[in-house]
Amino acid sequence: MLFPISQVVINPLLLAIIGFVVGVLGGFFGVGGGFLAGPLMFWTGVPINFVVGTDLAHMTGKSIVAARRHRALGQVDLRLGTLMIFGTIPGIEVGAQLIERFEAIGNVEEVVGLSYVFILTSIGLFTAWESLRAIRIKRTDQLQVREVLGIQKLAYRSRLLRIPPLIRLRVSGVEEVSVWVILFVGALTGVLAGFLGVGGGFLRMPLLVYLIGVPTHVAVGTDLFEIMISAGFGTLTHALKGNVDILIALTMHTGAAIGAQVGAVMTRYFSGPIIRFLFSFLPLIAALLVLLRIAGLAGG
Amino acid sequence: MSSNSESSSRIDPSFVPLMRSLALELAIYGPLVTLYFFIVLRTANDWLTSLYSTSSTAFALVSVILIVGQGAMLEMLTSWLLRRFGLRY
């Protein structure tokens, strides 16, 4: 089928299948899935200048569906998600400014690529280590609960930071946390998202769990709420630059919308540590894909 | 026999009704999404293509509306249909 905006011929079924796979991952792990959708879209023949914008457009629709489903399951903390946005948006701008600075110096592709590999590998390894520890604790102590953390120190320390205003996150079960900690998480993920050119789900989900002490299921749902807004904003800016093929996005979304619902419902039947353990593979895969791309660049 | 009953008692009681509800919802939502896509493709393909080359602002706004429409509106329509017929878990 011809997609006249980007002037490419692609089998729409293939796009819907890619959407479905990325949708399941997004709904289950609370990530946008751009690390996988981007290369796959490029592989099907979507021109490179349309890949990011079109991916963001389909991500917007998918996140709405998944966030609504998570909300129905009681897994979205709207207060937390809304507050984080105030940190994320300026953070994205700072990240984008950093990119411009590096562009002026040169070698931006390698700097961003290597930072991406380092950060994602660290997140993947740390999450794998912690979740395995949590699974062991859960088994040894025969705990019949959905959430166990292998490391409590970070969330405990962040709660010691009692800079007002302090708020209660009822849905997340957090009694008191400084608004500044939430803004910091939003800003940090925003800077990295703006700098690395990713949605930020990879970073936000673990930070919500480890730094604020949000249960994994709520972190996944709240992350999707955040992605919905940031991807919507990204779609608008990319569309203004002519980088969105909305017909490709709508095709992908036919699969993604269904996949996102399946992924979101699946979270109900997995404990927090298991979700985090499975999640830990995603940043490692993403890091590997970038490493391969850098190796390709180095090889000319 | 006892292990069978033990494992069946361990199954989350919400599993079967929730899966039934999801399957039913997807059976309505899936065709609706596909239908929406084909309607947009059939009726707005040329218009979207010309809008893309003439007005980037209008194209950007329409793009967001279309994707949000496919995401939110159809999901709400499905939920409403399920509630209307008393099929939601």
Interface residues (C-beta under 8 A of the other chain):
Chain A: P4 I5 A57 H58 T60 G61 K62 S63 I64 V65 R68 G232 T235 L236 A239 L240 K241 G242 V244 I246 L247 A249 L250 T251 H253 T254 A257 I258 Q261 V262 V265 R268 Y269
Chain B: D12 S14 F15 L18 M19 L22 E25 L26 Y29 G30 V33 T34 Y36 F37 V40 L41 N45 D46 L48 T49 Y52 S56 T57 F59 A60 L61 V62 S63 V64 L66 I67 V68 Q70 G71 A72 L74 E75
